[in-house]
Amino acid sequence: MNQTTQSKKEVEERQIHAKSGMGMLLLLLILMVASIAAMVFGIIFLAAEVFALGGILLGAGILFGGIVGPILFAGLKVLKPNEALVLTLFGKYYGTLTGPGFFYVNPFVTAVNPAAHPAQPAVQTADSGAAAMQAASQALSFNKKISLKAMTLDNEKQKINDKLGNPIIIGIVVIWRVANTAKAVFNVDNYKEFLSIQCDSALRNVVRLYPYDVSEDSDGEEEKSLRGSSQEIAEILKNEIQKKVEIAGLEIAEARITHLSYAPEIAAAMLQRQQASAVIDARKLIVEGAVGMVQMALDKLGENDIVILDEERKAAMVSNLLVVLCGNKDAQPIVNSGSIY
């Protein structure tokens, strides 16, 4: 029942096959010239006391030149490539005009774009009349055309807790375009703000499912992380956003993580943790190499019968070699000139 009601509320896009505007422009210009001529001849006839014909010509000229003509001129529309106009007629959806060119449509239709904003905010002035004129000019300068080009949404960085509860700072960029102009205009209040909010919501839903980095106790399992699986996370994020903005007729082309870091309050602790992990890994490698070198030295001494060492001397030699090989500083050798026993 809810799905049926929702489908009835959604408006499907309908293309308008408009006429060429060049022919209508020439016709309107000819009619405007004719209306001016009619007013001139009407005044001449009135001056000659031909009141009936003069009144008809003058009235027709004024009616067309002052009222009908400007209304008909409102039907001329110019569109650039990848632009569209969503038109309504007396409150009802009339259709969408797309494609580059010069068109003529019903002069009573109105273009609708809830995401249109003025280029600059209104400036406060002391003169109320000047402020009113400025507000009116800005209202007229609203661009009601909807861009069908690929656009970029760069949301502000957010602080979100990952799967392990660590606060992280993450930012994303989303490449999107309007795929259905009717849904974008009529199904949501402002499709740009709607997209921004849904991106924030989807980002939080995805980030809380994955850790910042793979933990050491993952038991060798291939666990996805925000840092190590950025491509996979971006694809999941793209699909999540696409589901949320489907009602607005938007198409998500790509979503990428542009910034990823720990929050300042834990950044220092996490840096120490990473440094400690690096030191431990380095020490493991050094110890493994040192043990191998000691084993090789003992084997060579035994094979060539250079010296025969008992277990106590072997232990002392192993200890000395490990100190030399694993120490942070160069060892200072001591030459024994006497017997080793």
Backbone hydrogen bonds in HBPLUS format (Angstrom, degrees):
<---DONOR---> <-ACCEPTOR-->    atom                        ^
c    i                          cat <-CA-CA->   ^        H-A-AA   ^      H-
h    n   atom  resd res      DA  || num        DHA   H-A  angle D-A-AA Bond
n    s   type  num  typ     dist DA aas  dist angle  dist       angle   num
A0005-THR N   A0001-MET O   3.05 MM   4  6.28 160.6  2.09 146.2 151.3     1
A0006-GLN N   A0002-ASN O   2.89 MM   4  6.06 156.1  1.94 146.1 153.1     2
A0007-SER N   A0003-GLN O   2.93 MM   4  6.10 156.8  1.98 146.8 152.5     3
A0008-LYS N   A0004-THR O   3.11 MM   4  6.34 145.0  2.24 142.5 151.4     4
A0009-LYS N   A0005-THR O   3.18 MM   4  6.44 145.0  2.31 142.3 151.1     5
A0009-LYS N   A0006-GLN O   3.15 MM   3  5.18 123.0  2.50  94.8 108.9     6
A0010-GLU N   A0006-GLN O   3.15 MM   4  6.44 144.4  2.28 147.3 156.4     7
A0096-THR N   A0014-ARG O   2.70 MM  82  5.87 155.7  1.76 162.7 168.8     8
A0016-ILE N   A0096-THR O   2.99 MM  80  5.67 145.3  2.12 147.5 141.9     9
A0104-TYR N   A0019-LYS O   2.93 MM  85  5.43 143.7  2.06 144.2 146.6    10
A0021-GLY N   A0102-PHE O   2.80 MM  81  5.07 165.7  1.82 124.4 121.0    11
A0025-LEU N   A0021-GLY O   2.86 MM   4  5.93 146.9  1.97 143.5 152.9    12
A0026-LEU N   A0022-MET O   3.06 MM   4  6.35 159.5  2.10 150.9 154.8    13
A0027-LEU N   A0023-GLY O   3.03 MM   4  6.28 159.6  2.08 146.2 152.1    14
A0028-LEU N   A0024-MET O   2.91 MM   4  6.06 158.6  1.96 147.1 152.6    15
A0029-LEU N   A0025-LEU O   2.94 MM   4  6.15 154.3  2.01 147.0 154.3    16
A0030-ILE N   A0026-LEU O   2.98 MM   4  6.22 157.2  2.04 148.4 154.3    17
A0031-LEU N   A0027-LEU O   2.94 MM   4  6.19 158.9  1.98 148.0 154.0    18
A0032-MET N   A0028-LEU O   2.81 MM   4  6.03 151.0  1.90 146.3 154.4    19
A0033-VAL N   A0029-LEU O   2.98 MM   4  6.23 157.5  2.03 147.0 152.6    20
A0034-ALA N   A0030-ILE O   2.86 MM   4  6.12 153.4  1.93 145.5 153.9    21
A0035-SER N   A0031-LEU O   2.78 MM   4  6.03 146.5  1.89 143.3 152.5    22
A0036-ILE N   A0032-MET O   3.02 MM   4  6.31 153.1  2.09 145.2 151.8    23
A0037-ALA N   A0033-VAL O   2.93 MM   4  6.20 158.6  1.98 147.5 153.9    24
A0038-ALA N   A0034-ALA O   2.80 MM   4  6.01 149.5  1.89 144.4 153.3    25
A0039-MET N   A0035-SER O   2.96 MM   4  6.24 151.3  2.04 143.7 150.5    26
A0040-VAL N   A0036-ILE O   2.98 MM   4  6.29 155.9  2.04 147.9 154.6    27
A0041-PHE N   A0037-ALA O   2.89 MM   4  6.14 170.9  1.90 156.0 158.1    28
A0042-GLY N   A0038-ALA O   2.79 MM   4  5.83 145.8  1.90 139.3 150.0    29
A0043-ILE N   A0039-MET O   2.99 MM   4  6.21 153.7  2.06 143.6 149.2    30
A0044-ILE N   A0040-VAL O   3.02 MM   4  6.34 153.5  2.09 145.3 153.3    31
A0045-PHE N   A0041-PHE O   2.83 MM   4  6.06 164.6  1.85 152.8 156.3    32
A0046-LEU N   A0042-GLY O   2.92 MM   4  6.11 151.9  2.00 143.8 151.9    33
A0047-ALA N   A0043-ILE O   2.90 MM   4  6.12 149.3  2.00 142.5 150.9    34
A0048-ALA N   A0044-ILE O   2.92 MM   4  6.25 138.4  2.10 140.9 153.1    35
A0050-VAL N   A0045-PHE O   2.72 MM   5  5.06 164.2  1.74 159.9 154.1    36
A0049-GLU N   A0046-LEU O   3.04 MM   3  4.85 156.4  2.10 100.7 105.2    37
A0054-GLY N   A0050-VAL O   2.96 MM   4  5.87 155.2  2.02 152.1 159.6    38
A0055-GLY N   A0051-PHE O   2.83 MM   4  5.65 155.0  1.89 138.4 145.4    39
A0056-ILE N   A0052-ALA O   3.08 MM   4  6.29 156.7  2.14 146.1 152.3    40
A0057-LEU N   A0053-LEU O   2.99 MM   4  6.20 170.6  2.00 155.7 157.8    41
A0058-LEU N   A0054-GLY O   2.92 MM   4  5.98 164.8  1.94 149.2 154.2    42
A0059-GLY N   A0055-GLY O   2.89 MM   4  5.87 160.9  1.93 142.7 148.8    43
A0060-ALA N   A0056-ILE O   2.91 MM   4  6.00 161.7  1.95 149.5 154.8    44
A0061-GLY N   A0057-LEU O   2.94 MM   4  6.03 159.8  1.98 145.9 151.9    45
A0062-ILE N   A0058-LEU O   2.99 MM   4  6.15 164.8  2.01 149.7 153.7    46
A0063-LEU N   A0059-GLY O   2.87 MM   4  5.95 159.2  1.92 146.1 152.6    47
A0064-PHE N   A0060-ALA O   2.99 MM   4  6.10 166.8  2.01 149.8 152.9    48
A0065-GLY N   A0061-GLY O   2.84 MM   4  5.77 161.3  1.87 148.4 154.3    49
A0066-GLY N   A0062-ILE O   2.83 MM   4  5.50 150.7  1.92 138.7 146.1    50
A0067-ILE N   A0063-LEU O   3.05 MM   4  5.49 145.7  2.17 128.0 136.7    51
A0068-VAL N   A0063-LEU O   3.01 MM   5  6.33 163.2  2.04 151.8 154.7    52
A0069-GLY N   A0064-PHE O   2.60 MM   5  5.18 155.8  1.66 144.4 149.8    53
A0071-ILE N   A0067-ILE O   3.28 MM   4  6.44 155.2  2.35 146.7 153.8    54
A0072-LEU N   A0068-VAL O   2.99 MM   4  6.25 159.1  2.03 156.1 161.7    55
A0073-PHE N   A0069-GLY O   2.94 MM   4  6.20 151.6  2.02 154.5 163.3    56
A0074-ALA N   A0071-ILE O   3.13 MM   3  5.32 139.2  2.31  99.1 110.4    57
A0075-GLY N   A0072-LEU O   3.13 MM   3  5.68 161.8  2.17 113.0 118.5    58
A0076-LEU N   A0073-PHE O   3.22 MM   3  5.80 171.7  2.23 118.7 120.8    59
A0105-VAL N   A0075-GLY O   2.89 MM  30  4.95 160.8  1.92 137.8 141.5    60
A0077-LYS N   A0103-PHE O   2.84 MM  26  5.15 166.8  1.85 143.6 146.8    61
A0103-PHE N   A0077-LYS O   2.78 MM  26  5.15 167.8  1.80 161.5 163.6    62
A0079-LEU N   A0101-GLY O   3.00 MM  22  5.46 167.0  2.01 160.7 164.9    63
A0101-GLY N   A0079-LEU O   2.99 MM  22  5.46 158.6  2.04 141.9 142.3    64
A0148-LEU N   A0082-ASN O   2.87 MM  66  4.82 177.5  1.87 134.0 133.5    65
A0084-ALA N   A0146-ILE O   2.93 MM  62  5.11 136.5  2.12 138.7 151.4    66
A0146-ILE N   A0084-ALA O   2.77 MM  62  5.11 171.1  1.78 155.4 158.0    67
A0085-LEU N   A0097-LEU O   2.89 MM  12  5.06 150.6  1.97 140.7 150.3    68
A0097-LEU N   A0085-LEU O   2.82 MM  12  5.06 162.7  1.85 150.8 153.3    69
A0112-VAL N   A0086-VAL O   2.85 MM  26  5.61 151.0  1.93 161.1 170.0    70
A0087-LEU N   A0095-GLY O   2.93 MM   8  5.55 173.5  1.93 172.8 173.3    71
A0094-TYR N   A0087-LEU O   2.83 MM   7  5.40 157.8  1.88 140.2 143.4    72
A0095-GLY N   A0087-LEU O   3.34 MM   8  5.55 149.5  2.44 144.0 140.8    73
A0088-THR N   A0110-THR O   2.86 MM  22  5.22 153.1  1.93 140.2 148.5    74
A0110-THR N   A0088-THR O   2.78 MM  22  5.22 155.0  1.85 149.0 157.7    75
A0089-LEU N   A0092-LYS O   2.76 MM   3  5.27 152.5  1.84 152.6 158.3    76
A0092-LYS N   A0089-LEU O   3.20 MM   3  5.27 168.8  2.22 110.4 112.4    77
A0109-VAL N   A0106-ASN O   3.19 MM   3  5.80 172.5  2.20 122.3 124.2    78
A0116-ALA N   A0113-ASN O   3.12 MM   3  5.61 166.6  2.14 120.8 122.3    79
A0131-ALA N   A0127-ASP O   3.02 MM   4  6.29 154.9  2.09 147.0 154.5    80
A0132-ALA N   A0128-SER O   2.92 MM   4  6.11 153.8  1.99 144.8 151.5    81
A0133-MET N   A0129-GLY O   2.98 MM   4  6.23 158.6  2.03 147.7 153.3    82
A0134-GLN N   A0130-ALA O   2.90 MM   4  6.08 154.7  1.96 145.9 153.1    83
A0135-ALA N   A0131-ALA O   2.90 MM   4  6.11 158.4  1.95 148.1 153.7    84
A0136-ALA N   A0132-ALA O   2.92 MM   4  6.13 154.3  1.99 145.8 153.1    85
A0137-SER N   A0133-MET O   2.92 MM   4  6.15 156.8  1.98 146.9 153.0    86
A0138-GLN N   A0134-GLN O   2.98 MM   4  6.19 152.8  2.06 146.5 153.9    87
A0139-ALA N   A0135-ALA O   2.93 MM   4  6.13 149.1  2.03 142.4 151.1    88
A0140-LEU N   A0136-ALA O   3.02 MM   4  6.29 149.6  2.11 145.3 152.9    89
A0141-SER N   A0137-SER O   3.03 MM   4  6.18 131.2  2.28 134.2 147.2    90
A0151-MET N   A0176-TRP O   2.65 MM  25  5.34 172.2  1.66 170.8 170.8    91
A0176-TRP N   A0151-MET O   2.82 MM  25  5.34 160.6  1.85 153.4 159.6    92
A0153-LEU N   A0174-VAL O   2.74 MM  21  5.05 162.3  1.77 152.6 158.9    93
A0174-VAL N   A0153-LEU O   2.87 MM  21  5.05 163.1  1.89 144.1 149.5    94
A0158-GLN N   A0170-ILE O   2.90 MM  12  5.50 168.8  1.91 151.1 151.7    95
A0170-ILE N   A0158-GLN O   2.94 MM  12  5.50 158.7  1.98 153.4 159.3    96
A0160-ILE N   A0168-ILE O   2.91 MM   8  5.49 153.1  1.98 155.0 161.4    97
A0168-ILE N   A0160-ILE O   2.81 MM   8  5.49 165.0  1.83 149.6 153.7    98
A0162-ASP N   A0166-ASN O   3.01 MM   4  5.52 159.8  2.05 141.2 143.6    99
A0165-GLY N   A0162-ASP O   3.02 MM   3  5.17 159.8  2.06 108.1 114.1   100
A0163-LYS N   A0210-TYR O   3.06 MM  47  4.92 162.2  2.09 113.2 115.0   101
A0263-ALA N   A0167-PRO O   3.01 MM  96  5.51 160.6  2.04 138.5 132.2   102
A0169-ILE N   A0261-SER O   2.66 MM  92  5.26 166.5  1.67 157.5 162.5   103
A0261-SER N   A0169-ILE O   2.96 MM  92  5.26 148.4  2.06 149.9 157.5   104
A0171-GLY N   A0259-HIS O   2.94 MM  88  4.85 151.3  2.03 134.6 134.8   105
A0258-THR N   A0171-GLY O   2.82 MM  87  5.50 147.7  1.92 134.3 144.0   106
A0259-HIS N   A0171-GLY O   3.27 MM  88  4.85 154.7  2.34 132.4 127.7   107
A0173-VAL N   A0256-ARG O   2.91 MM  83  5.42 152.7  1.98 149.8 158.1   108
A0256-ARG N   A0173-VAL O   2.96 MM  83  5.42 164.3  1.98 157.0 162.2   109
A0175-ILE N   A0254-GLU O   2.84 MM  79  5.13 167.5  1.86 150.8 155.1   110
A0253-ALA N   A0175-ILE O   2.82 MM  78  5.47 147.7  1.92 146.0 155.4   111
A0254-GLU N   A0175-ILE O   3.32 MM  79  5.13 157.0  2.38 136.9 137.2   112
A0177-ARG N   A0251-GLU O   3.06 MM  74  5.45 144.4  2.19 146.3 156.8   113
A0251-GLU N   A0177-ARG O   2.93 MM  74  5.45 169.9  1.94 165.2 167.2   114
A0179-ALA N   A0249-GLY O   2.85 MM  70  5.50 147.9  1.95 151.0 160.5   115
A0180-ASN N   A0249-GLY O   2.94 MM  69  4.49 152.7  2.02 138.2 135.9   116
A0184-ALA N   A0180-ASN O   3.08 MM   4  6.28 158.8  2.12 149.6 156.2   117
A0185-VAL N   A0181-THR O   3.05 MM   4  6.18 146.2  2.17 144.8 152.1   118
A0186-PHE N   A0182-ALA O   2.93 MM   4  5.93 170.4  1.94 155.7 158.9   119
A0187-ASN N   A0183-LYS O   2.98 MM   4  4.95 151.1  2.06 126.0 133.7   120
A0194-PHE N   A0190-ASN O   2.87 MM   4  6.01 159.2  1.91 156.8 163.9   121
A0195-LEU N   A0191-TYR O   2.99 MM   4  6.01 152.9  2.06 134.7 140.9   122
A0196-SER N   A0192-LYS O   3.10 MM   4  6.35 160.6  2.14 145.9 150.8   123
A0197-ILE N   A0193-GLU O   3.01 MM   4  6.25 163.5  2.04 153.8 157.3   124
A0198-GLN N   A0194-PHE O   3.00 MM   4  6.15 162.2  2.03 149.3 154.6   125
A0199-CYS N   A0195-LEU O   2.89 MM   4  6.05 147.6  2.00 148.6 157.3   126
A0200-ASP N   A0196-SER O   3.17 MM   4  6.45 154.8  2.23 144.2 150.0   127
A0201-SER N   A0197-ILE O   3.01 MM   4  6.31 160.4  2.05 149.7 155.2   128
A0202-ALA N   A0198-GLN O   2.86 MM   4  5.99 166.0  1.88 148.7 152.6   129
A0203-LEU N   A0199-CYS O   2.93 MM   4  5.98 155.2  1.99 143.7 150.8   130
A0204-ARG N   A0200-ASP O   3.12 MM   4  6.36 157.9  2.17 147.3 152.1   131
A0205-ASN N   A0201-SER O   3.07 MM   4  6.33 157.9  2.12 148.7 155.0   132
A0206-VAL N   A0202-ALA O   3.01 MM   4  6.19 151.9  2.09 149.5 156.1   133
A0207-VAL N   A0203-LEU O   2.95 MM   4  6.01 169.9  1.96 153.6 156.8   134
A0208-ARG N   A0204-ARG O   3.28 MM   4  6.20 163.5  2.31 145.1 148.4   135
A0209-LEU N   A0206-VAL O   3.11 MM   3  5.54 159.9  2.15 112.7 119.0   136
A0210-TYR N   A0207-VAL O   3.23 MM   3  5.66 166.2  2.25 115.7 119.7   137
A0226-LEU N   A0211-PRO O   2.93 MM  15  6.26 165.2  1.96 160.3 165.3   138
A0227-ARG N   A0212-TYR O   3.05 MM  15  5.88 148.6  2.16 149.9 155.1   139
A0221-GLU N   A0218-SER O   3.18 MM   3  5.78 165.8  2.21 120.5 122.8   140
A0223-GLU N   A0221-GLU O   2.95 MM   2  5.72 120.2  2.32 111.9  95.3   141
A0229-SER N   A0225-SER O   2.93 MM   4  5.35 144.3  2.06 136.9 143.1   142
A0233-ILE N   A0229-SER O   2.95 MM   4  6.11 164.3  1.98 157.1 162.1   143
A0234-ALA N   A0230-SER O   2.90 MM   4  5.98 152.7  1.98 142.4 150.0   144
A0235-GLU N   A0231-GLN O   3.06 MM   4  6.34 152.3  2.14 145.2 152.0   145
A0236-ILE N   A0232-GLU O   3.01 MM   4  6.30 159.0  2.06 149.4 155.1   146
A0237-LEU N   A0233-ILE O   2.84 MM   4  6.03 156.1  1.90 148.0 155.3   147
A0238-LYS N   A0234-ALA O   2.88 MM   4  6.08 152.6  1.96 144.2 151.5   148
A0239-ASN N   A0235-GLU O   3.09 MM   4  6.35 164.0  2.11 149.9 152.8   149
A0240-GLU N   A0236-ILE O   2.99 MM   4  6.20 153.0  2.06 146.1 154.0   150
A0241-ILE N   A0237-LEU O   2.97 MM   4  6.21 160.9  2.01 152.3 156.4   151
A0242-GLN N   A0238-LYS O   2.94 MM   4  6.13 158.6  1.99 149.8 156.4   152
A0243-LYS N   A0239-ASN O   3.14 MM   4  6.34 154.1  2.21 144.8 149.8   153
A0244-LYS N   A0240-GLU O   3.38 MM   4  6.64 151.1  2.47 139.6 146.7   154
A0244-LYS N   A0241-ILE O   3.06 MM   3  5.18 118.2  2.46  97.0 112.2   155
A0245-VAL N   A0241-ILE O   3.04 MM   4  6.29 145.5  2.16 154.0 163.3   156
A0248-ALA N   A0245-VAL O   3.08 MM   3  5.28 139.4  2.25 101.9 113.1   157
A0249-GLY N   A0246-GLU O   3.14 MM   3  5.33 164.7  2.17 109.5 113.0   158
A0266-ILE N   A0263-ALA O   3.10 MM   3  5.83 154.1  2.17 122.7 129.2   159
A0267-ALA N   A0263-ALA O   2.96 MM   4  5.80 120.7  2.32 149.3 164.4   160
A0270-MET N   A0266-ILE O   2.96 MM   4  6.12 161.3  1.99 155.2 160.6   161
A0271-LEU N   A0267-ALA O   2.92 MM   4  6.09 145.6  2.04 144.2 153.8   162
A0272-GLN N   A0268-ALA O   3.05 MM   4  6.34 156.3  2.11 148.3 153.6   163
A0273-ARG N   A0269-ALA O   2.98 MM   4  6.24 149.7  2.07 142.1 151.1   164
A0274-GLN N   A0270-MET O   2.93 MM   4  6.18 155.3  1.99 144.9 150.7   165
A0275-GLN N   A0271-LEU O   2.90 MM   4  6.14 156.9  1.95 148.2 155.0   166
A0276-ALA N   A0272-GLN O   2.85 MM   4  6.03 158.8  1.89 147.0 152.8   167
A0277-SER N   A0273-ARG O   2.94 MM   4  6.14 156.3  2.00 145.7 152.3   168
A0278-ALA N   A0274-GLN O   2.94 MM   4  6.17 151.5  2.02 144.2 151.9   169
A0279-VAL N   A0275-GLN O   2.91 MM   4  6.18 155.5  1.97 149.7 156.3   170
A0280-ILE N   A0276-ALA O   2.94 MM   4  6.16 160.3  1.98 150.0 155.1   171
A0281-ASP N   A0277-SER O   3.01 MM   4  6.20 160.9  2.04 145.5 150.7   172
A0282-ALA N   A0278-ALA O   2.95 MM   4  6.15 155.3  2.01 144.6 151.6   173
A0283-ARG N   A0279-VAL O   2.88 MM   4  6.12 157.8  1.93 150.3 156.3   174
A0284-LYS N   A0280-ILE O   2.93 MM   4  6.17 155.5  2.00 150.0 156.4   175
A0285-LEU N   A0281-ASP O   3.16 MM   4  6.40 157.4  2.21 144.5 149.8   176
A0286-ILE N   A0282-ALA O   2.98 MM   4  6.27 156.0  2.04 148.6 155.6   177
A0287-VAL N   A0283-ARG O   2.88 MM   4  6.06 165.2  1.90 154.4 157.8   178
A0288-GLU N   A0284-LYS O   3.00 MM   4  6.15 163.2  2.02 149.0 153.6   179
A0289-GLY N   A0285-LEU O   3.05 MM   4  6.26 160.4  2.09 145.8 151.0   180
A0290-ALA N   A0286-ILE O   2.85 MM   4  6.05 155.2  1.91 149.1 156.7   181
A0291-VAL N   A0287-VAL O   2.92 MM   4  6.07 164.0  1.94 154.5 157.7   182
A0292-GLY N   A0288-GLU O   3.19 MM   4  6.35 156.9  2.24 141.8 148.0   183
A0293-MET N   A0289-GLY O   3.00 MM   4  6.24 153.9  2.07 146.4 153.2   184
A0294-VAL N   A0290-ALA O   2.93 MM   4  6.18 157.8  1.98 152.7 158.2   185
A0295-GLN N   A0291-VAL O   2.97 MM   4  6.14 161.9  2.01 148.2 153.3   186
A0296-MET N   A0292-GLY O   2.96 MM   4  6.13 153.6  2.03 143.2 150.8   187
A0297-ALA N   A0293-MET O   2.92 MM   4  6.15 153.0  1.99 145.3 152.4   188
A0298-LEU N   A0294-VAL O   3.00 MM   4  6.25 163.8  2.03 154.8 157.9   189
A0299-ASP N   A0295-GLN O   3.02 MM   4  6.17 158.6  2.07 145.9 152.2   190
A0300-LYS N   A0296-MET O   3.00 MM   4  6.18 158.7  2.05 148.7 153.9   191
A0301-LEU N   A0297-ALA O   3.05 MM   4  6.23 159.2  2.09 148.4 153.8   192
A0302-GLY N   A0298-LEU O   3.02 MM   4  6.19 153.3  2.09 145.6 152.7   193
A0303-GLU N   A0299-ASP O   2.91 MM   4  6.06 155.9  1.97 149.3 155.9   194
A0304-ASN N   A0300-LYS O   3.17 MM   4  6.19 167.3  2.18 149.4 151.7   195
A0306-ILE N   A0301-LEU O   3.29 MM   5  5.43 146.3  2.41 144.5 151.9   196
A0314-LYS N   A0310-ASP O   2.87 MM   4  6.12 155.6  1.93 154.1 162.1   197
A0315-ALA N   A0311-GLU O   2.96 MM   4  6.11 154.1  2.03 141.7 148.2   198
A0316-ALA N   A0312-GLU O   3.04 MM   4  6.34 150.8  2.13 141.2 149.2   199
A0317-MET N   A0313-ARG O   2.82 MM   4  6.05 157.6  1.87 147.8 154.2   200
A0318-VAL N   A0314-LYS O   2.82 MM   4  6.03 163.3  1.85 151.9 156.6   201
A0319-SER N   A0315-ALA O   2.95 MM   4  6.11 158.4  2.00 143.2 149.3   202
A0320-ASN N   A0316-ALA O   2.93 MM   4  6.17 161.0  1.96 148.8 153.7   203
A0321-LEU N   A0317-MET O   2.89 MM   4  6.10 165.9  1.91 156.1 159.7   204
A0322-LEU N   A0318-VAL O   2.94 MM   4  6.07 161.8  1.97 150.9 156.0   205
A0323-VAL N   A0319-SER O   3.02 MM   4  6.21 153.1  2.09 145.6 152.9   206
A0324-VAL N   A0320-ASN O   2.98 MM   4  6.26 157.4  2.03 148.0 154.0   207
A0325-LEU N   A0321-LEU O   2.84 MM   4  6.01 168.3  1.85 155.4 158.6   208
A0326-CYS N   A0322-LEU O   2.87 MM   4  5.65 155.6  1.93 144.0 150.1   209
A0327-GLY N   A0323-VAL O   3.05 MM   4  5.47 124.7  2.37 133.0 140.9   210
